Amino acid sequence: MPPPRLHTAACPHLRSSSCQRVPRSRLFSTTHPSHRPSMGPENPNYIHVPRAPQPDAYYRPHVKGILPTPRPIFPKHDKKAPEEKTSQSYLAATIPDPSPKTLNAPKPKDPSARRLIEWKSKIAEHRRHNLRESLLELRDRKVKTDTRLAARTAAKQRLRENLLNAPTPADEKYTAASILQSSLPSRKGLQDPDREARIEQKKANFAAHDAMKKAERRNALHTLYMNAREFIVTEEKLNEVVERAFDPYSTQFDNESRRGLNVWNLGYPQTVKEQLDKANKGEQGRAVERSSGFSGVTDERMRRIGEALTGGKM
């Protein structure tokens, strides 16, 4: 496109009549004109040079909010979903045609009501057509996308294998430092001569750990079975326990000096130090307890040994 014709030698914003009558021979003159005393030679607009119009900066409006992620029509891990959801049986079940009862229904005599029914039928037919076409188009798009992605992935894998198995370039071989061949890093991986023995040991450890877990689970099941005799499963048992726990004439909380109403009347529970002194026959215990020796501790240990031998709670 040719440049626009110049009508003035000064700035185009100066639209005076004297500026417009400047002869064409002085349009690009570098001499100081007498009719522009206010504009010196140092001014950039002293000589007018045509400039290309600057385009407007592109402004992208800010969109508020976040669009929700659309629900996938075809599951990613189900390869048969595109074909199943576009089959004739699925389309017939999802987008059924109008029933004979609807088609053979008597039409109203009112013209406006008849036009309304015809319009609704037309809109319903458009919806069925659009849904059917959208499923087919989405199926074709997914097949093309999966094919293109699989081809791209296979190409990247082939390129990676070729780069890994490619020999050392000649320029690197001739310009590399003098290094023994045995000292170079191997691309086959580190040698592991004890791999088989270590794997067998890991298998044995896993089997032992699994057996221990099974034994603990069996022991917990047997403990539950032994403690089931104390479970409250009937209403009569519940009434009996409630009566025994809230019996005002019960003597289960009585001590040597007075009658008790709760368990705190029997005293505070033993501390760890008291239990250790009792087990070790300490000086803080009573005379009767010291004279009894290790009978209590021995009974507890014998009970645990019997449980270990029989494989259940006693």
C-alpha positions as CSV (number, residue, x, y, z in Angstrom):
1,M,0.0,0.0,0.0
2,P,1.6,3.4,-1.0
3,P,2.2,5.9,1.8
4,P,-0.2,8.8,2.1
5,R,0.5,12.0,0.3
6,L,2.1,14.7,2.4
7,H,0.2,18.0,2.5
8,T,2.3,19.8,5.1
9,A,5.8,19.9,6.1
10,A,5.1,20.4,9.8
11,C,3.2,18.3,12.3
12,P,-0.2,17.2,11.0
13,H,-1.8,18.6,14.2
14,L,-0.9,22.2,13.0
15,R,-3.8,23.0,10.7
16,S,-3.1,26.7,10.1
17,S,-3.7,28.2,6.7
18,S,-0.1,29.3,6.4
19,C,1.1,25.7,7.0
20,Q,-1.2,24.3,4.3
21,R,0.2,26.8,1.7
22,V,3.8,25.5,2.0
23,P,5.1,24.6,-1.5
24,R,5.9,21.0,-2.3
25,S,9.5,21.7,-2.9
26,R,10.0,22.6,0.8
27,L,8.2,19.5,2.3
28,F,11.4,17.8,3.3
29,S,13.6,20.8,3.6
30,T,16.1,20.9,6.6
31,T,16.3,24.7,6.7
32,H,14.6,26.6,9.4
33,P,11.3,27.9,7.9
34,S,10.3,31.4,8.7
35,H,6.6,30.5,9.3
36,R,7.5,28.1,12.2
37,P,9.5,30.1,14.7
38,S,8.1,28.0,17.7
39,M,9.5,24.7,16.4
40,G,13.3,24.3,16.4
41,P,15.4,21.8,14.5
42,E,15.9,19.8,17.6
43,N,12.2,19.0,17.7
44,P,11.4,15.5,16.4
45,N,8.5,16.8,14.4
46,Y,10.6,19.4,12.6
47,I,10.6,17.1,9.6
48,H,7.5,15.1,9.2
49,V,8.1,11.4,8.6
50,P,5.1,9.2,8.0
51,R,4.6,6.5,10.7
52,A,2.6,3.3,10.7
53,P,-0.4,3.4,13.0
54,Q,0.2,1.5,16.2
55,P,-2.3,-1.3,16.7
56,D,-4.3,-1.5,19.9
57,A,-3.0,-3.8,22.6
58,Y,-5.0,-7.0,22.9
59,Y,-7.0,-7.1,26.1
60,R,-8.3,-10.4,27.4
61,P,-11.2,-9.8,29.8
62,H,-11.0,-11.5,33.1
63,V,-13.6,-14.2,33.5
64,K,-14.7,-14.7,37.1
65,G,-15.4,-18.1,38.5
66,I,-14.2,-21.6,37.7
67,L,-15.9,-23.9,35.4
68,P,-16.6,-27.4,36.8
69,T,-14.8,-30.4,35.3
70,P,-17.2,-32.1,33.0
71,R,-18.2,-35.7,33.8
72,P,-16.4,-38.2,31.5
73,I,-18.9,-39.8,29.2
74,F,-16.5,-42.8,28.5
75,P,-14.5,-44.0,31.5
76,K,-10.8,-43.9,31.0
77,H,-10.0,-47.4,32.1
78,D,-12.9,-49.1,30.3
79,K,-11.9,-49.7,26.7
80,K,-15.3,-51.1,25.7
81,A,-17.3,-48.1,27.0
82,P,-17.2,-46.1,23.7
83,E,-18.5,-49.0,21.7
84,E,-21.1,-50.0,24.3
85,K,-22.5,-46.5,24.7
86,T,-22.9,-46.0,21.0
87,S,-24.5,-49.4,20.2
88,Q,-28.0,-49.6,18.9
89,S,-29.3,-51.3,22.1
90,Y,-27.9,-48.5,24.3
91,L,-29.2,-45.8,22.1
92,A,-32.6,-47.4,22.0
93,A,-32.7,-47.7,25.8
94,T,-31.3,-44.2,26.4
95,I,-33.1,-42.3,23.6
96,P,-36.4,-44.2,23.1
97,D,-38.7,-43.2,20.2
98,P,-42.2,-42.0,21.0
99,S,-44.5,-44.8,22.1
100,P,-47.5,-45.9,19.8
101,K,-49.8,-44.6,22.5
102,T,-48.3,-41.1,22.2
103,L,-48.3,-41.2,18.4
104,N,-51.9,-42.5,18.2
105,A,-53.3,-40.1,20.9
106,P,-56.3,-38.1,19.7
107,K,-55.3,-34.5,18.8
108,P,-57.2,-31.6,20.3
109,K,-59.6,-29.6,18.2
110,D,-58.2,-26.3,19.3
111,P,-55.6,-25.1,16.7
112,S,-53.4,-23.4,19.3
113,A,-53.3,-26.6,21.4
114,R,-52.6,-28.7,18.3
115,R,-49.7,-26.4,17.4
116,L,-48.3,-26.6,20.9
117,I,-48.3,-30.4,20.8
118,E,-46.7,-30.4,17.3
119,W,-44.0,-27.9,18.6
120,K,-43.3,-30.1,21.6
121,S,-42.9,-33.2,19.4
122,K,-40.6,-31.3,17.1
123,I,-38.4,-30.1,20.0
124,A,-38.3,-33.7,21.5
125,E,-37.2,-35.1,18.1
126,H,-34.4,-32.4,18.0
127,R,-33.3,-33.4,21.4
128,R,-33.1,-37.1,20.5
129,H,-31.2,-36.3,17.3
130,N,-28.7,-34.0,19.1
131,L,-28.1,-36.5,21.9
132,R,-27.5,-39.4,19.4
133,E,-25.2,-37.3,17.2
134,S,-23.3,-36.0,20.3
135,L,-22.6,-39.5,21.5
136,L,-21.3,-40.6,18.1
137,E,-19.2,-37.5,17.8
138,L,-17.7,-37.9,21.2
139,R,-16.9,-41.5,20.5
140,D,-15.1,-40.6,17.3
141,R,-13.2,-37.8,19.1
142,K,-12.1,-40.2,21.9
143,V,-11.0,-42.8,19.4
144,K,-8.9,-40.3,17.5
145,T,-7.4,-38.8,20.6
146,D,-6.5,-42.2,22.1
147,T,-4.9,-43.2,18.8
148,R,-2.9,-40.0,18.5
149,L,-1.8,-40.3,22.1
150,A,-0.8,-43.9,21.7
151,A,1.2,-43.2,18.6
152,R,3.0,-40.3,20.3
153,T,3.8,-42.4,23.3
154,A,5.1,-45.2,21.2
155,A,7.3,-42.8,19.2
156,K,8.7,-41.3,22.4
157,Q,9.5,-44.8,23.8
158,R,11.2,-45.8,20.5
159,L,13.3,-42.6,20.6
160,R,14.3,-43.3,24.2
161,E,15.3,-46.9,23.4
162,N,17.3,-45.8,20.4
163,L,19.1,-43.1,22.5
164,L,19.8,-45.6,25.3
165,N,21.1,-48.3,22.9
166,A,23.0,-45.9,20.6
167,P,26.8,-46.3,20.5
168,T,29.1,-43.6,21.7
169,P,29.5,-40.9,19.0
170,A,32.9,-40.7,17.3
171,D,33.5,-37.1,18.4
172,E,33.0,-38.0,22.1
173,K,35.1,-41.1,21.8
174,Y,38.1,-39.3,20.2
175,T,37.9,-36.2,22.4
176,A,37.3,-38.0,25.7
177,A,39.9,-38.3,28.4
178,S,42.0,-41.4,28.7
179,I,40.0,-43.6,31.1
180,L,40.3,-47.3,31.5
181,Q,37.5,-49.3,30.0
182,S,36.8,-51.0,33.3
183,S,36.3,-47.7,35.0
184,L,33.7,-46.4,32.7
185,P,30.1,-46.6,33.9
186,S,28.2,-49.6,32.7
187,R,24.8,-49.1,31.0
188,K,23.7,-52.6,32.1
189,G,23.4,-51.6,35.8
190,L,25.3,-52.6,38.8
191,Q,26.2,-56.2,39.4
192,D,24.3,-57.9,42.2
193,P,25.7,-61.5,42.8
194,D,23.7,-62.0,46.1
195,R,20.4,-61.1,44.6
196,E,18.8,-64.5,44.6
197,A,19.9,-65.2,48.2
198,R,18.6,-61.9,49.3
199,I,15.2,-62.5,47.6
200,E,14.9,-65.9,49.3
201,Q,15.7,-64.3,52.7
202,K,13.0,-61.6,52.0
203,K,10.5,-64.3,51.2
204,A,11.3,-66.2,54.4
205,N,11.0,-63.0,56.4
206,F,7.6,-62.2,54.8
207,A,6.4,-65.7,55.5
208,A,7.4,-65.5,59.1
209,H,5.8,-62.1,59.5
210,D,2.6,-63.4,57.9
211,A,2.5,-66.4,60.2
212,M,3.0,-64.1,63.2
213,K,0.0,-62.0,62.1
214,K,-2.1,-65.1,61.6
215,A,-1.2,-66.3,65.1
216,E,-2.1,-63.0,66.6
217,R,-5.4,-62.9,64.8
218,R,-6.2,-66.5,65.9
219,N,-5.3,-65.6,69.5
220,A,-7.5,-62.5,69.4
221,L,-10.4,-64.6,68.1
222,H,-9.9,-67.2,70.8
223,T,-9.8,-64.5,73.5
224,L,-13.0,-63.1,72.1
225,Y,-14.6,-66.6,72.3
226,M,-13.4,-67.1,75.9
227,N,-14.7,-63.7,77.0
228,A,-18.0,-64.2,75.2
229,R,-19.3,-66.1,78.3
230,E,-19.5,-62.7,80.1
231,F,-21.3,-60.9,77.3
232,I,-24.8,-59.6,77.9
233,V,-27.0,-61.0,75.2
234,T,-30.4,-61.4,76.9
235,E,-32.6,-59.1,78.8
236,E,-32.6,-61.3,81.9
237,K,-28.8,-61.1,82.0
238,L,-28.9,-57.3,81.7
239,N,-31.4,-57.1,84.6
240,E,-29.2,-59.3,86.7
241,V,-26.1,-57.2,86.1
242,V,-28.0,-54.0,86.8
243,E,-29.4,-55.3,90.0
244,R,-26.0,-56.5,91.2
245,A,-24.3,-53.2,90.3
246,F,-26.9,-50.9,91.9
247,D,-28.0,-53.2,94.8
248,P,-28.0,-50.9,97.9
249,Y,-27.5,-53.9,100.2
250,S,-24.5,-55.3,98.4
251,T,-21.4,-55.9,100.4
252,Q,-18.9,-55.9,97.5
253,F,-17.6,-52.4,98.4
254,D,-17.4,-53.0,102.2
255,N,-14.0,-52.8,103.9
256,E,-12.8,-53.9,107.3
257,S,-14.1,-50.8,109.1
258,R,-17.2,-49.6,107.4
259,R,-19.9,-50.2,104.8
260,G,-19.1,-48.8,101.3
261,L,-21.3,-47.5,98.5
262,N,-18.8,-47.5,95.7
263,V,-15.4,-48.8,94.7
264,W,-13.5,-45.9,96.2
265,N,-14.3,-47.3,99.7
266,L,-11.8,-50.1,99.1
267,G,-9.0,-47.6,98.8
268,Y,-6.9,-46.1,96.0
269,P,-5.4,-48.4,93.4
270,Q,-1.9,-49.5,93.8
271,T,0.9,-47.4,92.3
272,V,3.6,-48.8,90.1
273,K,6.1,-48.5,93.0
274,E,3.8,-50.5,95.3
275,Q,3.4,-53.2,92.7
276,L,7.1,-53.4,92.2
277,D,7.7,-53.6,96.0
278,K,5.2,-56.3,96.3
279,A,6.7,-58.3,93.4
280,N,10.3,-57.8,94.7
281,K,9.3,-58.5,98.4
282,G,10.2,-54.9,99.3
283,E,10.3,-53.3,102.7
284,Q,7.2,-51.2,102.1
285,G,4.8,-54.1,102.0
286,R,2.9,-55.5,104.9
287,A,4.2,-58.3,107.0
288,V,1.6,-60.8,105.8
289,E,2.3,-59.9,102.2
290,R,6.1,-60.2,102.8
291,S,5.6,-63.6,104.4
292,S,3.6,-64.8,101.4
293,G,6.7,-64.5,99.2
294,F,6.2,-64.8,95.4
295,S,3.0,-66.8,95.5
296,G,0.9,-64.2,93.8
297,V,3.5,-63.5,91.1
298,T,4.1,-67.2,90.6
299,D,0.4,-67.8,90.1
300,E,0.2,-65.1,87.5
301,R,3.2,-66.5,85.7
302,M,1.8,-70.0,85.8
303,R,-1.4,-68.7,84.3
304,R,0.4,-67.1,81.4
305,I,2.5,-70.2,80.8
306,G,-0.7,-72.3,80.7
307,E,-2.2,-69.9,78.2
308,A,0.9,-70.1,76.0
309,L,0.8,-73.9,76.1
310,T,-2.9,-74.4,75.5
311,G,-3.1,-71.6,73.0
312,G,-5.9,-69.7,74.6
313,K,-7.0,-67.6,77.6
314,M,-7.6,-69.3,81.0
